Amino acid sequence: MVTTKTASGNVRQFTLDNGLRLVTAPADTGQVAAVNLWYGVGSRYEVPGRTGFAHLFEHLMFQGSGNVAKGEHFDAVERLGGDINASTSTDRTNYFETVPEHALDLALWLEADRLATLRQGVTQEVLDNQRDVVKNERRQRYDNVPYGTALERILRLGYPEGHPYHHPTIGSMADLDAADLDYVLSFHERHYGPDNLVLTVVSNLDSDDVRNRVERYFGSVPARREPAQAPDASLSGPIGGPVRDSVTENVPAPAVFLGYRIPPYGERGFDIANLAAAVLGQGQGSRLYRRLVVERGLATDDGGAAGDVLPFRYTPSLLLINMIAREGVSGDELETAILEEVAGMVEGVTEEELERARAVLERDHLQSLSHPSGLADAIGSCTQLFGDPELAYTWPQRWADITTEEVEDCARRMLTQRNLLVVRFDPPAAPEAAQDDGAEHAPA
């Protein structure tokens, strides 16, 4: 076992003989322990015709294992008043629970058991049931809600066909229908091993005590025999735009989604683009909110978040802008106004705007660390993606020395027509009212 003490002395890393990376961190948790598992598997490992499997496992991992019956993992944690959930992204699958400190052993045993023995609990019946659950989730979150397919369309335009980031984590209905039990079991075998896991525990317990417990439950789980290899995600240059996907469907109002390809998550260029997105569209002091919502009344008030980033670690990320038109405003008018504001970034960004953007991003980051579960998640993320748990604490420093000139240069190079994708949703045109010919008609 390898033990590493971080620079701050508060966070400790351990690597078990089977490759599992454990990170412990103290927090004023009020006698609770936050357990967070980051497996290095997400939708980027999927190939055409086999999409949605990483997300499917987010569900299957709660459906029973060799020693735990279907649904009992949830029940065991919730009976203690704990919180439990999971999520999937392009770059990882995350499982997490917050439990009373005295229940830490139970949480670790449950997680270790399903890592080691899940394939004993996945039957054809379980697969069929959870496949239907995921398909229903797709209907509810993507297909049957206004603007629900926006992300799917954005990814199709932002990444070429066959690229591992071309599809969303939910996958396609056809691929989910085609899922067979043998492939599902082999997916778990290739991706779910201790050597592909970062386990973070935030608690008031002694770190050596936590390490001993983790060793007890996870130490005997063997590493994967054949670790999976992710498809090539390399990509360079602009999108090759402008490229466009125009959708006419029954939506409440026109909506405009713009995307620009930016550097991968973790690079300085990404941090600069993140600040540019905040200047444009984060908070009620941002340009898009002040000018298009307040001053010109072209867009609805969506809470002040019109600009954001999709943080992809292993391929270029995306800077996104989205706004919904107010009643009586056309999609064309709103799109033109947004593009004018984007173009204005090149002409100059003030230090006041940049300082406000830094404050917005730093506030959001610190809020995410303010509770044990959020802190554990941030530490797990920084360890899995960058090998450095300390980044969870120091990330705001990355924005501190970025200059207005760098943000303007980012806009000049990246927020261009050649690097632009547009997804537009517009309601069907209203039928023209029947013209009155002025003649009088006798009642029937």
C-alpha positions, 0 to 999 in steps of 0.5 A: 500500500502506498500512502501519500500526504498532501501539501495541506496535510489534511487530505491523505491518499492511499493506494491499495495493492489492487489499485484502488485509490482512497482519499480521506479528508476531514470536515465538520460533518456533524457525526456523518460520513460522506462516501463517494465513488468515482469509477473511471467509466462514462459514455466516452467508452461507448461505441456506435450501436452500444450507447447508454450502457454507462448510464444503464449501470447507474441503475443496475448497481442498485438492483442486487448483487451476490449478497444484497437483494434488489433494492436493499442497498437503498433501503439499508442507507435510507433506514438510517436517515442517510442520503444515497444517489448516483450519476453518470457523465461522459467521463465517469460514473459516480455513486455516493451516500452520506450516512451516520459515522457509525454506519460507515462500515455498512456503506463500505461493505455495500459498495464493496459487495456490489463491486465484487459480486454484482454480476451474480445479481444481474439477471435477464429479468433485472436487465429488462426491468431497468432497460425499461426504466432508462427508456422511460427516463429518456422519454421524461427528460429528453423526448417529451419535454420542451427543448429536451433534445437540445443537448443531444443535438448540440453534441451531434453538431459539436463532435463528428459522427463516431466520436465518443462525445457525439452522443449523450449519456442516456443513449438511444432507444434502439441501442437500449433495446439491443442490449443483451445480458452477456454484453452487460455482464462483460461491460461490468467486468471490463470497467468496474474494478478497484483499479478504476476507482477513486473512493473518497471518505469525508468524516471526522474519523482518523484517516488510518482508521478509514484506511483500515476499514476500506482495506478490510472490505475492498482489499480482497477485490481483484483488479480487472484482468483486461482493463477497457480502453477508451476510444480515441477522443482527440480532436483539433480545430474549430467546429467548421461552422456555422452548423445548424439544427433547426427544430419546429415542434410544440414548444412554449416559445422560440429558444436559441442554443449556441455552442463553441468548441473550447480547450479540454477541462483542466487546461488554462484555455478552459479556465479562460473560456469559463470566465468568458462564459461567466462574463456573458451569461452567469448571473444577473450582472452578466451582459446577456442578462442586463442587455437582453433580459432587462434592457431590451426585453427580448429573453425570459428571466431564467434565473440569470444563467445563460452562459455555461461550459460543458467540462470534458476532460479528454476532448475539447469542451463546449462553451454554451449559451442558451436563452428563451424568447419572450412573448412576441419575440422571434427566434431570429431576433433573439439569435441575432441579439445574442450573436451581437453580444458575443461579438462585443466580447472582442471589443473589450472586457472590463476589469469590473466584469472580470472580477464579477465573473470570478466572484460568481464562479468562486461562490459556486465552487465554494458552495459545492464544498460547503457540505460533506457530500459536495466536498467528497465529490469534488475531491473524487473528481479532482483525483480521478480526472487530474490525480490531485485531490488538493485541486478541490480546495485550490481551483479558484486560484486558477481564475485569479491571474487571468487578465481581460486581455486573455478573455478578449483573445479567447473571444477573438479566437474561439467565439467565431462563426467557424467555431459556431453551432446553433440549435434552434427550437421554434413553435409551429407557425400559427395558421393565418386567420381566414380573411373576411371578404366583407360580405354579409351572410344570413344565418343558417 
